[in-house]
Amino acid sequence: MDFSSYTVRLPDLGKGAVAGAAIAMVIGFQWGGWTLGSTAANQVRDAEQAGIVRVLAPICVDRFQRSADAGVNLAALNKADSWERGDIITKAGWTTFPGSEPDREVAKACATLLSRAKSQ
């Protein structure tokens, strides 16, 4: 059997395979929903943090509203600039929960919820 006609076309076959693999990867990652492991890990971490904030922010608001000087604290919070509100809430300790450190994202969400509650 003579394989010389196949060996001449072997470089073309290799180029086609490489081009096909590249096209498949572009289509898969752009439109097929493929992700890298690191991207999936980042998405899981972000979703976990969002879930924690969603649960703890209302608790923070409740702790704020049940404090002895809630009216004074709310007035001070409303007078503060928007970027300082999370720090005010964190320093007061309303974002510190048992077994955890104060969470900046919870403080920001708590300040947002308190400003919404004030306007309603």
C-alpha positions in Angstrom: 0.0 0.0 0.0 1.3 3.4 -0.9 1.0 6.0 1.9 2.9 8.8 0.1 -0.3 10.6 -0.9 -1.4 10.7 2.8 2.0 11.9 4.1 1.9 14.8 1.7 -1.4 16.0 3.2 -0.4 15.4 6.8 0.7 19.1 7.4 -2.7 20.3 6.1 -4.5 17.8 8.4 -2.5 19.1 11.4 -3.3 22.7 10.5 -7.0 21.9 10.2 -7.0 20.1 13.6 -5.3 23.1 15.3 -7.6 25.6 13.7 -10.7 23.4 14.6 -9.5 23.2 18.2 -9.0 26.9 18.4 -12.4 27.7 16.9 -14.0 25.2 19.3 -12.4 26.9 22.3 -13.4 30.4 21.2 -17.0 29.3 20.7 -17.0 27.3 23.9 -15.6 30.0 26.2 -17.5 32.9 24.5 -20.9 31.5 23.9 -20.9 27.9 25.2 -20.7 28.8 28.9 -17.3 27.2 29.5 -15.3 28.7 32.4 -11.9 28.1 33.9 -11.7 26.7 37.4 -10.4 29.9 38.8 -13.4 31.9 37.3 -15.8 29.4 38.8 -14.1 29.7 42.2 -14.3 33.5 42.0 -18.0 33.3 41.2 -18.7 30.9 44.1 -16.8 33.2 46.5 -18.7 36.3 45.3 -22.1 34.4 45.6 -21.1 33.3 49.1 -20.2 36.8 50.2 -23.5 38.2 48.7 -25.5 35.5 50.6 -23.7 36.4 53.8 -24.4 40.1 53.3 -28.1 39.4 52.4 -28.5 37.5 55.7 -26.5 39.7 58.1 -27.5 43.2 56.9 -31.1 43.0 58.2 -29.7 41.7 61.5 -27.4 44.7 61.6 -30.4 47.0 60.9 -32.3 45.4 63.7 -29.4 45.8 66.2 -29.1 49.4 65.1 -32.8 50.2 65.6 -32.9 48.4 69.0 -29.9 50.3 70.4 -30.7 52.8 73.2 -29.8 55.8 71.2 -31.0 54.8 67.8 -32.5 58.2 67.0 -29.3 60.0 67.7 -27.3 57.4 65.8 -29.6 57.6 62.8 -29.3 61.4 62.7 -25.5 61.1 62.9 -25.6 58.5 60.2 -27.7 60.6 57.9 -25.4 63.6 58.4 -22.3 61.6 57.5 -21.1 61.3 53.9 -22.1 58.1 52.1 -18.6 56.7 52.1 -18.3 57.2 55.9 -21.5 55.4 56.9 -20.1 51.9 56.7 -17.3 52.9 59.0 -19.7 54.5 61.5 -21.7 51.3 61.6 -18.6 49.1 61.9 -17.1 51.2 64.7 -20.4 51.0 66.7 -20.1 47.2 66.5 -23.4 46.4 64.8 -21.6 44.4 62.1 -19.6 42.3 64.5 -21.2 38.9 65.0 -20.1 36.0 67.3 -17.1 34.2 65.8 -16.4 36.8 63.0 -14.7 40.0 62.3 -16.6 43.1 61.2 -17.6 42.9 57.5 -17.3 46.0 55.4 -19.9 44.8 52.9 -22.4 44.1 55.6 -21.8 47.6 57.0 -22.4 49.2 53.6 -25.6 47.1 53.0 -26.8 48.0 56.6 -26.3 51.7 55.9 -28.2 51.4 52.6 -31.1 49.6 54.4 -31.1 52.2 57.1 -31.2 55.1 54.6 -34.1 53.4 52.8 -36.0 52.8 56.0 -35.6 56.5 56.9 -37.0 57.7 53.6 -40.1 55.4 53.7 
